[in-house]
């Protein structure tokens, strides 16, 4: 190497070291002192990762990370953390949670999660879009999740549950081991593919069905993607990185577009979610609005949604309904396999309700006659919340009562749902599975904002009714016919999946199945 080259290398290394030192110093003494300057309790950060190294290193899932952070500062109504360089405020106090989610919703109406309509059109869905776009879409889609609409979609759920039960009949006769998470995920795939995309996926009979294949690809564990999606979306925008891979996006947009075009060309009408989306695309409103209500619609309310907007809403409907419901059913069967007395009590309730039905099968009305099923699902969502944190972003600065803090515009707000649900001060013996926590008396004795499986306020989960109904149908069908027992090597307590957002088992869930 020539003297000139050596000099260049030394100079380059020197400059690089100087830059690193400057950045490190700025992070440590300026950026990561934000909460100290605000006089707010905070968790000591590590340069340059802030407080998310356990997540980046694969030691914790998102839910576990914020559960642990919550327990480290649960005596504080709020506390500060850092998402890499960005300060975020964790809200513990239930009255302040109500302040953020409901009372002062106008100051916290955005989630602050990733959404980029240009490079990632399917990301522009109701869960993620900010501001006026969210208000527009929420007003459009609220009528799609009424009880009457759920009743119309119930047939598809029942049909898919029958296929699922039939598929495992022989396995139950032989007391075989069944991978429950995979089975229920295929059931959820078939339901959502049918009602949201008008496609008969048939993944129960064919585990390698195309719709199931693309779903598995999207939900491959990816802690870094989940981190950027929920907690650091500016990095995705900065480098123009789409969260949804191009081939996955192409498949779902094509599936949606082709079905819409087929229905239009052949005048096909089905009472499902896709039909409701098409009404919003063609008319700008849902047909169940009466003439008087229709006449009162404002100009913006009459605006139609585009094909891509419709595809994005079908996609998030599939996304939320598939993963959260299948995780909840899996987690519930895990607990019932460990608590045979509860399983038998629930099976008795289900079969009594079915026997009272004229045809002895599951109906929309019979599902409502299962109060213990409600309690069991509620306790499952308490112990294993499908969404372990709630995200909000301050959209207009405001004083947070009792804290002395004026929250700056753009501040990320995080509500540690999994932490609160695991707090023995809120739910005594939180590791214990106890459906009786959800009697009317026990519910009334707790603060409403201490139980948040679907969020609260105007931006709560719009698909809550559909998700609960799908979960109930799957459990009712399975437990009415079959008994579930622990498989060999079943981990107690459950070992959680570190790579996905919903709280669920790592590596699947194997249970033994028997006929009743």
C-alpha positions, 0 to 999 in steps of 0.5 A: 500500500502506498503512503498516500493510500495509508494516509487516506485509510487513517484519515477515513478511520479517524473521521469515522471514529469522530462521527461515531463519538459525536453521535454517541455523545449527542444521543447520550447527553441530548437525545436520551435525556429528554425525559430527564429534562421533562422531570418525568420518571423514565427507564434508563436507556442504552445507547443507541438502542434506547429501551428496546434491546431485549426486543432487537436481541430476540430475548423478548416479544413486544408484549413481554418487553412492555410487560417488563417495563410496566412492572419496573415502573408500575407505581408511576402513572406515566413513565418515559422510554426510548424507541431507539432515539425517539422518546415515548410515553408509557401510560399506566394509570387507568384514568390517564388511559381513559384520558388518552383513549376516550376523553381527549381522543381529539388530541390522540386520534392517530396510532402513529404506526406505519402507513405508506399508501404510495409504496405499500397500498395495502398498509392504508387500512383502517387500523393504520391510517391517520387523521381525516382518512381514518374518520372517513373510512371509520364512518364508512365501515361502522355499519358493516359490523352491526349485529344484523351484518354479523348474522348474515356472515354467520352461515359462512362461519358455521359452514367452515366450522363443520368442515373443521370438525369433520376433518378431525373426526378420525383423529379423535376416534384414534385419540391422535395428537393434533397441532391445534394452532395450525388447524384453527389458523386454517379454519380462520383462513377459510372464514376470512377468505370467504367473507372478505375476498369471496374465495373458497380457500379450502385450506382445512382440507388442503393445508397447502392451499394458496390463500393459506400459503400466502398467509403463512408467508406474511406471518413468518416471525419477524421481530425487526419488522414488527418493531419498525411497524409499530414502534419506529415507522419513520425508519420504514418511511425514510428508507422507503421499505414496504412492510408487505412484500411485493408478491404478497401485496400483488396476490391480495390485490389481484384476489380482491380485484378479480372477485369484485370484477367477477361479481360485477360482470355476473351480477353476483350478490352475497351477504358478506364483507366483500359485498359491503365493500362493493356497496361503498365502492359503487354507492358510497353507503351501505344499503341498510341505511334507510331513505331518510338517513341516506338523504341526511348524508353529507357530501363527504359521506357520499364519497365512494372508496376506491378499488385499492382502498377496498382491497386494503380494508379487506386485507386488514380484515383478513389480517386481524380476523385470521391471526387474533382469532386463531391465537385466541382459540389456540390459547383457550384450548391450551388452558382448557386442556390443563383445566379439565373441569372447566372444559367439561363445564363449558362443553355441557353449556354448549351442548345444552344450548345446542340441544335447545336449538330446533336443529341441534346445530350452532346458530347465531342465537344459540351462541348468545346463550353461552355465558360461561363461554363468554367468561372463558374467552374473556379470561383467555384474552386477559391472560393472552391479549391478542394485541399486547400494547396499544399505540397512540400519537399526540396530535396536538400538545396537551397537559396530562392531568396530575403529571406536570407534563405537557405532552408535545405534538408527535409524542408516541404513547404506549399503553402496556395492555399485557403488563396491566393484564398481568398485574397482581394488583389488578388481577390477583394471581394473574398466572392463574386461569380463572374465568370467574374474574368475569362475573358481573360483580367482578367486572363492576369492581374493576376499573373499565380501563384495566381490561383492554383486549380490544382497546377503548374509545372511538378508535377501538377494534371495529371488528371486535364483534366479528372476531369474538363471534368467529372465536366462539363458533370455533370453540363451540363446534370443537368442544361440543364433539371433542375433548382436548388433553395435553400432548406430550411435552406441553410446556407449562407455563406457555413458552411465548412466541418472540417473533409475532405481535399476538401473545401465543405459543412458540412453535405451535400447540400439540394437544391430544383429541378424543371423542366425547 
